[in-house]
Amino acid sequence: MERGKVAPDPARQVRMRSESDGRLRFLSRDEYLRLSEIIFHDSPEQRSAFVVSVSTEMLWGKQFSLNWSQVDMGRKIIGLTQTKNRCARNVHLNSVGPEALQH
């Protein structure tokens, strides 16, 4: 292209679309059971952390940087103020989330 022998790449003229930063991935029931069994066998003290991460979809860093002031057990909500998108959001706890958080 510098020497004028090749035409410019037409793909450079296409405007790029923005993409979300996240990727959705759900465990199948079999995957969840297998992982849970392995964690319970190898590191039983980490089983609650696994249950919280799966039930809330929170990443490890967020999960272990929580303060109890962010957790509302009555409403079953965790309030996250510092997120990668810089937007506060609420994480809803399912039926097993509150019990797992207390362990």
GUKOL-404832 format. One record per residue: residue in three letters; y, z, x of N, C-alpha, C, O, CB in turn; chain; residue number from 1. Coordinates in pm, 1 decimal, padded with zeros to 6 digits. Glycine has a CB too. Layout:
! GUKOL-404832
['ALA' [Y Z X] [Y Z X] [Y Z X] [Y Z X] [Y Z X] 'A' NUM]
...
END
This chain:
! GUKOL-404832
['MET' [-00118.8 00000.0 00082.7] [00000.0 00000.0 00000.0] [00125.1 00000.0 00087.0] [00224.9 -00062.1 00050.6] [-00000.2 00120.5 -00094.0] 'A' 1]
['GLU' [00121.9 00067.6 00200.2] [00237.9 00072.2 00288.6] [00272.6 -00065.5 00343.6] [00390.0 -00095.5 00365.3] [00212.7 00168.6 00403.0] 'A' 2]
['ARG' [00172.7 -00148.9 00366.3] [00194.6 -00281.3 00424.1] [00209.8 -00389.5 00317.9] [00227.6 -00506.7 00351.1] [00080.5 -00316.7 00516.5] 'A' 3]
['GLY' [00203.0 -00351.4 00190.3] [00221.2 -00446.7 00082.5] [00100.3 -00532.5 00053.8] [00112.1 -00632.9 -00016.5] [00334.8 -00533.5 00113.0] 'A' 4]
['LYS' [-00015.5 -00496.5 00105.9] [-00136.2 -00575.4 00087.4] [-00211.7 -00537.2 -00040.6] [-00290.4 -00615.7 -00093.4] [-00226.9 -00559.0 00207.8] 'A' 5]
['VAL' [-00186.6 -00416.9 -00088.6] [-00257.1 -00366.5 -00206.4] [-00152.7 -00324.6 -00310.2] [-00050.0 -00265.2 -00277.3] [-00352.0 -00246.2 -00169.4] 'A' 6]
['ALA' [-00182.0 -00357.2 -00435.6] [-00090.5 -00318.6 -00543.3] [-00094.5 -00167.0 -00563.2] [-00197.2 -00103.8 -00538.6] [-00127.1 -00391.8 -00675.6] 'A' 7]
['PRO' [00016.6 -00108.9 -00607.3] [00015.3 00036.7 -00632.9] [-00088.8 00073.3 -00737.8] [-00123.6 -00006.6 -00824.8] [00154.4 00084.9 -00678.8] 'A' 8]
['ASP' [-00136.3 00194.3 -00727.1] [-00238.6 00244.2 -00818.8] [-00178.8 00258.9 -00959.5] [-00086.7 00338.3 -00978.2] [-00295.9 00380.5 -00768.7] 'A' 9]
['PRO' [-00229.1 00184.3 -01058.5] [-00172.2 00194.0 -01193.3] [-00195.2 00330.5 -01258.4] [-00123.3 00367.2 -01351.3] [-00231.1 00086.0 -01281.3] 'A' 10]
['ALA' [-00292.5 00404.4 -01211.7] [-00320.0 00536.3 -01269.2] [-00207.0 00634.3 -01240.7] [-00190.6 00732.6 -01313.0] [-00451.6 00591.6 -01214.8] 'A' 11]
['ARG' [-00129.2 00608.5 -01136.2] [-00017.1 00697.8 -01104.0] [00092.2 00691.8 -01209.6] [00173.1 00784.0 -01220.4] [00041.4 00662.2 -00967.8] 'A' 12]
['GLN' [00095.2 00586.1 -01286.4] [00197.3 00571.5 -01389.1] [00160.2 00644.3 -01518.4] [00244.1 00658.0 -01607.4] [00220.8 00424.7 -01417.6] 'A' 13]
['VAL' [00037.7 00690.3 -01529.7] [-00007.2 00761.7 -01649.5] [00041.6 00906.4 -01642.4] [00019.8 00976.0 -01543.2] [-00163.1 00756.3 -01663.1] 'A' 14]
['ARG' [00107.0 00949.5 -01747.9] [00157.9 01085.6 -01753.0] [00041.5 01182.2 -01774.1] [-00039.2 01164.0 -01865.4] [00263.5 01100.9 -01865.5] 'A' 15]
['MET' [00033.1 01283.8 -01690.6] [-00076.3 01380.5 -01700.7] [-00050.7 01476.1 -01816.2] [00062.0 01520.7 -01837.8] [-00092.8 01458.8 -01568.6] 'A' 16]
['ARG' [-00155.1 01506.5 -01888.8] [-00147.2 01604.1 -01996.8] [-00171.6 01743.0 -01941.1] [-00244.7 01760.0 -01843.5] [-00248.5 01571.7 -02108.7] 'A' 17]
['SER' [-00111.0 01840.5 -02002.6] [-00135.0 01977.4 -01958.3] [-00269.1 02024.5 -02013.3] [-00309.9 01987.3 -02123.3] [-00019.9 02072.0 -02003.8] 'A' 18]
['GLU' [-00335.2 02105.9 -01935.3] [-00465.0 02160.4 -01974.5] [-00455.9 02311.7 -01979.5] [-00376.9 02373.0 -01907.6] [-00576.7 02115.4 -01876.5] 'A' 19]
['SER' [-00535.1 02369.5 -02062.6] [-00538.0 02515.6 -02069.7] [-00604.8 02570.8 -01944.8] [-00685.9 02503.5 -01881.1] [-00612.2 02563.9 -02197.2] 'A' 20]
['ASP' [-00569.7 02693.2 -01910.9] [-00627.2 02757.3 -01792.9] [-00766.1 02813.5 -01818.8] [-00842.9 02836.7 -01725.5] [-00536.3 02867.7 -01744.9] 'A' 21]
['GLY' [-00797.9 02835.2 -01944.9] [-00924.0 02901.6 -01977.7] [-01037.0 02804.5 -02004.7] [-01017.0 02685.0 -02026.6] [-00905.5 02990.1 -02096.9] 'A' 22]
['ARG' [-01154.7 02860.3 -02002.1] [-01275.6 02785.3 -02034.1] [-01362.5 02876.3 -02118.9] [-01389.9 02990.0 -02080.7] [-01351.4 02737.2 -01904.4] 'A' 23]
['LEU' [-01405.0 02827.5 -02231.5] [-01489.2 02909.1 -02318.1] [-01634.9 02894.4 -02278.2] [-01685.1 02783.5 -02260.0] [-01469.8 02870.2 -02465.2] 'A' 24]
['ARG' [-01700.7 03006.0 -02265.1] [-01842.9 03006.6 -02232.0] [-01905.5 03121.3 -02307.1] [-01861.7 03235.6 -02293.6] [-01867.5 03019.3 -02077.7] 'A' 25]
['PHE' [-02006.2 03093.2 -02385.3] [-02073.6 03196.5 -02461.3] [-02217.2 03208.3 -02414.4] [-02283.9 03107.9 -02389.1] [-02067.7 03166.8 -02611.8] 'A' 26]
['LEU' [-02264.3 03331.2 -02402.9] [-02403.9 03354.3 -02367.3] [-02489.9 03336.3 -02491.6] [-02452.3 03376.5 -02601.7] [-02423.8 03496.2 -02306.0] 'A' 27]
['SER' [-02604.8 03275.8 -02471.8] [-02700.1 03271.7 -02582.3] [-02761.5 03411.5 -02595.6] [-02748.4 03494.0 -02505.2] [-02811.4 03161.7 -02558.7] 'A' 28]
['ARG' [-02827.1 03437.5 -02706.0] [-02890.1 03568.0 -02725.5] [-02993.4 03594.9 -02614.8] [-03002.2 03706.6 -02563.8] [-02957.2 03575.4 -02865.1] 'A' 29]
['ASP' [-03070.7 03493.1 -02578.5] [-03170.5 03509.8 -02472.2] [-03104.3 03540.9 -02338.4] [-03151.3 03627.6 -02264.8] [-03256.6 03383.6 -02459.6] 'A' 30]
['GLU' [-02995.0 03470.4 -02306.2] [-02923.8 03497.1 -02180.7] [-02870.2 03639.8 -02178.3] [-02880.7 03709.0 -02077.0] [-02808.3 03396.9 -02161.6] 'A' 31]
['TYR' [-02812.6 03683.5 -02290.4] [-02759.0 03818.2 -02298.7] [-02869.5 03921.8 -02276.8] [-02851.5 04017.0 -02200.7] [-02691.0 03840.3 -02434.5] 'A' 32]
['LEU' [-02982.5 03903.4 -02342.7] [-03092.7 03998.8 -02329.4] [-03147.5 04002.1 -02187.6] [-03175.6 04109.4 -02134.4] [-03204.2 03964.5 -02427.0] 'A' 33]
['ARG' [-03163.0 03884.8 -02125.8] [-03213.3 03880.5 -01987.9] [-03117.1 03947.9 -01891.3] [-03158.2 04027.8 -01807.1] [-03237.2 03736.0 -01944.4] 'A' 34]
['LEU' [-02987.4 03915.0 -01904.0] [-02888.2 03978.2 -01816.6] [-02884.0 04129.3 -01837.8] [-02878.4 04206.3 -01741.9] [-02749.4 03918.0 -01841.4] 'A' 35]
['SER' [-02886.7 04169.8 -01961.5] [-02883.5 04312.1 -01992.4] [-03003.6 04385.1 -01931.9] [-02988.1 04494.1 -01876.8] [-02880.2 04333.0 -02143.5] 'A' 36]
['GLU' [-03121.0 04326.9 -01941.7] [-03241.7 04387.8 -01883.4] [-03230.1 04398.5 -01731.9] [-03265.1 04501.3 -01673.9] [-03366.7 04306.1 -01920.6] 'A' 37]
['ILE' [-03181.3 04293.3 -01668.1] [-03167.7 04294.6 -01521.9] [-03067.4 04400.4 -01478.5] [-03092.8 04476.2 -01384.9] [-03124.3 04156.1 -01470.0] 'A' 38]
['ILE' [-02953.3 04405.4 -01546.7] [-02851.4 04503.8 -01511.5] [-02903.7 04645.1 -01536.4] [-02882.4 04733.8 -01453.7] [-02722.0 04479.3 -01592.1] 'A' 39]
['PHE' [-02971.3 04667.4 -01647.7] [-03025.6 04799.9 -01676.8] [-03128.8 04841.3 -01571.7] [-03135.1 04958.1 -01533.3] [-03088.8 04802.0 -01816.7] 'A' 40]
['HIS' [-03208.7 04746.4 -01525.8] [-03310.5 04776.7 -01425.5] [-03248.8 04798.6 -01287.4] [-03281.8 04895.7 -01219.4] [-03413.3 04664.2 -01419.3] 'A' 41]
['ASP' [-03158.5 04707.4 -01245.2] [-03103.6 04712.7 -01109.3] [-02984.7 04808.0 -01094.5] [-02973.2 04876.2 -00992.6] [-03061.7 04574.6 -01067.0] 'A' 42]
['SER' [-02897.3 04813.7 -01193.5] [-02775.9 04895.8 -01186.3] [-02743.5 04954.2 -01323.7] [-02649.7 04908.8 -01389.1] [-02656.3 04812.5 -01133.8] 'A' 43]
['PRO' [-02819.1 05053.4 -01368.0] [-02797.2 05106.5 -01502.3] [-02655.9 05160.4 -01523.9] [-02607.8 05162.2 -01637.2] [-02896.6 05215.4 -01530.1] 'A' 44]
['GLU' [-02588.8 05204.2 -01417.8] [-02452.9 05256.0 -01432.5] [-02352.1 05146.0 -01465.9] [-02240.7 05175.6 -01509.1] [-02410.7 05327.1 -01305.2] 'A' 45]
['GLN' [-02389.7 05019.9 -01446.6] [-02301.0 04907.4 -01476.4] [-02325.6 04844.7 -01613.4] [-02257.0 04749.8 -01651.3] [-02316.3 04802.3 -01370.9] 'A' 46]
['ARG' [-02421.6 04896.6 -01686.6] [-02454.7 04835.3 -01815.9] [-02337.6 04843.1 -01913.9] [-02311.1 04746.6 -01985.7] [-02577.8 04903.4 -01876.6] 'A' 47]
['SER' [-02267.8 04955.6 -01917.8] [-02152.3 04967.8 -02007.3] [-02043.3 04867.8 -01971.1] [-01981.0 04809.4 -02059.8] [-02096.1 05110.0 -02002.7] 'A' 48]
['ALA' [-02019.8 04847.6 -01842.0] [-01919.9 04749.8 -01798.5] [-01958.8 04610.0 -01844.3] [-01873.0 04531.2 -01884.1] [-01903.6 04753.0 -01645.6] 'A' 49]
['PHE' [-02087.6 04579.0 -01838.9] [-02136.1 04449.1 -01885.8] [-02113.6 04433.9 -02035.5] [-02067.0 04329.4 -02081.0] [-02284.9 04431.9 -01852.8] 'A' 50]
['VAL' [-02146.1 04536.5 -02112.1] [-02130.0 04530.9 -02257.7] [-01982.5 04512.9 -02293.7] [-01949.8 04433.8 -02382.2] [-02186.5 04659.1 -02324.1] 'A' 51]
['VAL' [-01893.1 04585.7 -02225.7] [-01750.1 04571.6 -02253.1] [-01703.0 04431.0 -02218.7] [-01627.8 04371.1 -02295.5] [-01669.1 04675.7 -02174.1] 'A' 52]
['SER' [-01745.5 04377.6 -02105.6] [-01699.0 04244.0 -02066.9] [-01746.8 04136.6 -02163.7] [-01672.5 04043.6 -02195.1] [-01746.4 04210.6 -01926.1] 'A' 53]
['VAL' [-01869.3 04148.6 -02210.8] [-01921.7 04048.9 -02304.7] [-01858.2 04065.6 -02442.2] [-01826.1 03966.4 -02507.7] [-02074.7 04060.1 -02315.6] 'A' 54]
['SER' [-01839.8 04187.6 -02486.0] [-01788.3 04209.3 -02621.1] [-01637.8 04186.4 -02632.2] [-01587.6 04162.7 -02742.0] [-01820.9 04349.2 -02666.0] 'A' 55]
['THR' [-01564.5 04193.1 -02520.2] [-01419.4 04174.2 -02525.1] [-01374.1 04044.9 -02458.9] [-01259.9 04002.7 -02477.7] [-01350.5 04290.6 -02459.3] 'A' 56]
['GLU' [-01461.3 03981.7 -02382.2] [-01429.5 03861.2 -02305.4] [-01324.3 03889.2 -02198.2] [-01253.0 03798.4 -02155.3] [-01380.5 03750.4 -02398.7] 'A' 57]
['MET' [-01314.9 04014.6 -02155.4] [-01219.8 04051.1 -02050.5] [-01282.6 04029.3 -01914.4] [-01401.5 04054.8 -01894.9] [-01174.2 04197.4 -02065.8] 'A' 58]
['LEU' [-01203.0 03982.4 -01820.9] [-01249.8 03964.9 -01684.3] [-01256.5 04100.6 -01614.3] [-01197.1 04198.5 -01659.4] [-01157.6 03867.9 -01606.9] 'A' 59]
['TRP' [-01329.2 04104.1 -01504.8] [-01353.6 04227.5 -01431.1] [-01223.1 04297.8 -01393.8] [-01210.0 04418.6 -01413.4] [-01434.7 04198.1 -01305.5] 'A' 60]
['GLY' [-01127.6 04223.6 -01340.7] [-01002.1 04283.8 -01296.4] [-00926.4 04350.9 -01408.5] [-00873.1 04460.4 -01390.3] [-00915.1 04180.2 -01233.2] 'A' 61]
['LYS' [-00920.8 04287.5 -01523.8] [-00852.2 04346.4 -01639.5] [-00926.4 04468.8 -01690.5] [-00866.2 04570.7 -01724.2] [-00837.9 04243.3 -01752.1] 'A' 62]
['GLN' [-01057.2 04456.6 -01695.3] [-01138.9 04565.1 -01748.3] [-01124.0 04691.6 -01664.9] [-01112.9 04801.0 -01720.2] [-01285.3 04523.1 -01754.0] 'A' 63]
['PHE' [-01123.6 04678.3 -01533.5] [-01120.5 04796.1 -01447.7] [-00979.4 04841.1 -01412.1] [-00962.3 04938.6 -01338.9] [-01196.9 04768.8 -01322.3] 'A' 64]
['SER' [-00878.1 04771.0 -01463.0] [-00740.4 04816.8 -01441.5] [-00680.6 04874.6 -01569.3] [-00560.7 04901.9 -01574.9] [-00653.2 04701.5 -01390.6] 'A' 65]
['LEU' [-00763.6 04893.3 -01672.0] [-00716.4 04948.4 -01798.7] [-00676.8 05094.9 -01784.2] [-00734.1 05169.7 -01705.0] [-00823.7 04933.8 -01906.0] 'A' 66]
['ASN' [-00577.4 05133.0 -01863.0] [-00541.9 05274.1 -01880.0] [-00579.5 05312.2 -02021.6] [-00579.5 05227.7 -02111.1] [-00388.6 05300.6 -01851.8] 'A' 67]
['TRP' [-00611.7 05439.3 -02042.5] [-00648.2 05483.1 -02177.5] [-00533.6 05466.3 -02274.5] [-00555.6 05456.1 -02395.1] [-00693.0 05627.9 -02176.0] 'A' 68]
['SER' [-00409.9 05463.3 -02223.2] [-00295.6 05443.6 -02313.0] [-00296.0 05303.9 -02376.0] [-00229.7 05281.5 -02477.3] [-00164.5 05465.7 -02236.8] 'A' 69]
['GLN' [-00369.7 05210.9 -02317.1] [-00378.8 05075.2 -02370.8] [-00486.4 05062.2 -02478.4] [-00492.0 04961.0 -02548.2] [-00406.8 04977.2 -02258.6] 'A' 70]
['VAL' [-00571.5 05163.3 -02492.3] [-00684.6 05157.0 -02584.9] [-00651.1 05233.8 -02711.5] [-00613.3 05350.8 -02706.1] [-00813.1 05213.5 -02519.7] 'A' 71]
['ASP' [-00665.2 05167.3 -02825.4] [-00645.4 05230.7 -02955.7] [-00780.9 05230.9 -03026.4] [-00819.6 05132.0 -03088.6] [-00534.9 05155.4 -03041.6] 'A' 72]
['MET' [-00852.5 05342.9 -03016.0] [-00987.2 05351.7 -03073.7] [-00983.8 05348.2 -03226.2] [-01077.4 05298.3 -03288.7] [-01056.5 05479.4 -03026.6] 'A' 73]
['GLY' [-00878.6 05399.6 -03286.2] [-00868.6 05398.5 -03431.2] [-00862.8 05257.3 -03487.6] [-00927.6 05226.8 -03587.7] [-00747.2 05475.9 -03475.1] 'A' 74]
['ARG' [-00785.8 05172.4 -03423.5] [-00773.8 05033.2 -03468.2] [-00871.0 04939.9 -03396.1] [-00879.9 04821.6 -03429.2] [-00631.6 04984.4 -03447.1] 'A' 75]
['LYS' [-00943.7 04992.9 -03297.8] [-01039.0 04916.5 -03216.3] [-00969.8 04797.7 -03147.9] [-01011.9 04682.7 -03159.7] [-01156.5 04866.4 -03303.7] 'A' 76]
['ILE' [-00860.9 04831.3 -03075.4] [-00781.5 04729.6 -03006.9] [-00747.8 04777.8 -02866.2] [-00720.3 04895.8 -02844.5] [-00652.1 04697.3 -03086.3] 'A' 77]
['ILE' [-00750.4 04684.6 -02771.2] [-00700.3 04709.1 -02636.6] [-00575.0 04623.5 -02621.9] [-00580.0 04502.3 -02642.7] [-00808.9 04675.3 -02525.2] 'A' 78]
['GLY' [-00464.4 04684.5 -02586.7] [-00338.8 04611.5 -02568.7] [-00319.4 04575.0 -02422.9] [-00299.7 04662.7 -02338.7] [-00219.7 04694.5 -02618.9] 'A' 79]
['LEU' [-00324.7 04447.0 -02392.7] [-00302.3 04399.5 -02256.3] [-00158.1 04353.7 -02243.5] [-00112.0 04268.3 -02319.2] [-00400.5 04284.4 -02219.7] 'A' 80]
['THR' [-00087.3 04411.2 -02147.0] [00053.2 04374.4 -02128.9] [00071.7 04275.2 -02015.1] [00160.3 04190.1 -02022.0] [00136.9 04498.2 -02102.8] 'A' 81]
['GLN' [-00007.9 04284.0 -01913.0] [00001.5 04193.4 -01799.0] [-00116.4 04097.3 -01801.1] [-00228.9 04136.4 -01769.8] [00005.6 04272.2 -01665.6] 'A' 82]
['THR' [-00091.8 03973.1 -01837.4] [-00197.4 03872.7 -01840.5] [-00159.4 03757.0 -01750.1] [-00044.9 03747.8 -01705.9] [-00223.0 03823.3 -01984.7] 'A' 83]
['LYS' [-00254.1 03668.9 -01722.3] [-00224.8 03556.5 -01632.8] [-00123.6 03460.4 -01694.2] [-00054.3 03388.8 -01621.9] [-00353.2 03481.4 -01598.8] 'A' 84]
['ASN' [-00114.7 03458.6 -01826.2] [-00017.7 03373.4 -01894.6] [00116.1 03443.0 -01914.1] [00209.6 03385.5 -01969.8] [-00072.3 03329.6 -02028.8] 'A' 85]
['ARG' [00124.5 03567.2 -01867.8] [00244.7 03650.3 -01880.3] [00282.1 03677.8 -02025.3] [00398.9 03701.3 -02056.5] [00360.9 03583.8 -01810.1] 'A' 86]
['CYS' [00184.8 03674.7 -02112.0] [00206.1 03706.3 -02253.5] [00117.6 03824.8 -02289.6] [-00001.2 03826.8 -02257.5] [00175.0 03582.7 -02345.3] 'A' 87]
['ALA' [00175.8 03922.1 -02355.8] [00095.7 04036.2 -02401.5] [-00000.1 03988.7 -02510.0] [00031.6 03899.2 -02588.3] [00186.9 04151.9 -02454.7] 'A' 88]
['ARG' [-00117.6 04050.2 -02512.7] [-00213.8 04015.2 -02616.7] [-00300.2 04135.6 -02648.4] [-00311.5 04228.8 -02568.7] [-00301.1 03895.6 -02573.6] 'A' 89]
['ASN' [-00360.3 04132.3 -02764.8] [-00452.6 04237.8 -02807.3] [-00594.6 04186.2 -02800.0] [-00623.2 04072.7 -02838.2] [-00419.9 04286.4 -02950.5] 'A' 90]
['VAL' [-00683.2 04270.6 -02750.6] [-00826.1 04240.6 -02745.8] [-00892.7 04328.3 -02850.3] [-00878.8 04450.6 -02847.4] [-00887.1 04265.1 -02601.9] 'A' 91]
['HIS' [-00963.5 04267.6 -02940.6] [-01030.7 04341.4 -03047.3] [-01169.3 04384.4 -03001.6] [-01242.9 04307.0 -02940.3] [-01040.3 04255.9 -03175.5] 'A' 92]
['LEU' [-01202.9 04507.1 -03031.9] [-01333.7 04561.1 -02996.2] [-01430.8 04541.7 -03112.1] [-01397.1 04567.6 -03227.6] [-01323.0 04710.7 -02958.7] 'A' 93]
['ASN' [-01550.3 04496.3 -03080.3] [-01652.4 04484.9 -03185.3] [-01721.5 04620.3 -03201.3] [-01672.7 04720.8 -03149.6] [-01756.9 04372.5 -03151.2] 'A' 94]
['SER' [-01831.6 04623.9 -03270.6] [-01896.6 04751.2 -03302.0] [-01951.0 04825.4 -03180.1] [-01960.6 04948.1 -03183.3] [-02008.2 04727.4 -03397.9] 'A' 95]
['VAL' [-01986.8 04754.6 -03072.5] [-02041.3 04821.3 -02953.9] [-01936.1 04849.0 -02846.9] [-01961.9 04925.1 -02753.6] [-02151.4 04737.6 -02894.8] 'A' 96]
['GLY' [-01819.4 04789.1 -02858.9] [-01714.3 04804.4 -02759.0] [-01665.1 04946.5 -02737.4] [-01660.8 04992.3 -02623.2] [-01600.5 04720.9 -02796.5] 'A' 97]
['PRO' [-01627.1 05018.9 -02844.7] [-01576.1 05154.5 -02824.8] [-01674.8 05248.3 -02756.6] [-01636.0 05326.5 -02669.8] [-01536.9 05212.5 -02956.2] 'A' 98]
['GLU' [-01801.3 05241.2 -02794.9] [-01902.5 05328.1 -02733.2] [-01920.6 05294.7 -02585.6] [-01933.1 05384.2 -02502.0] [-02037.0 05315.0 -02806.8] 'A' 99]
['ALA' [-01922.0 05164.8 -02554.0] [-01939.0 05123.2 -02415.4] [-01819.2 05165.4 -02330.1] [-01836.7 05200.8 -02213.5] [-01958.8 04971.6 -02407.5] 'A' 100]
['LEU' [-01698.7 05162.3 -02385.7] [-01579.6 05203.8 -02312.2] [-01583.8 05351.6 -02276.1] [-01530.6 05391.2 -02172.5] [-01455.1 05174.4 -02393.5] 'A' 101]
['GLN' [-01645.1 05431.9 -02358.3] [-01646.6 05576.0 -02335.2] [-01750.2 05617.3 -02231.5] [-01752.5 05733.7 -02191.5] [-01673.0 05648.4 -02464.7] 'A' 102]
['HIS' [-01834.7 05527.4 -02187.3] [-01937.4 05563.7 -02088.5] [-01890.8 05536.6 -01949.6] [-01964.3 05561.2 -01853.9] [-02065.9 05489.1 -02113.7] 'A' 103]
END
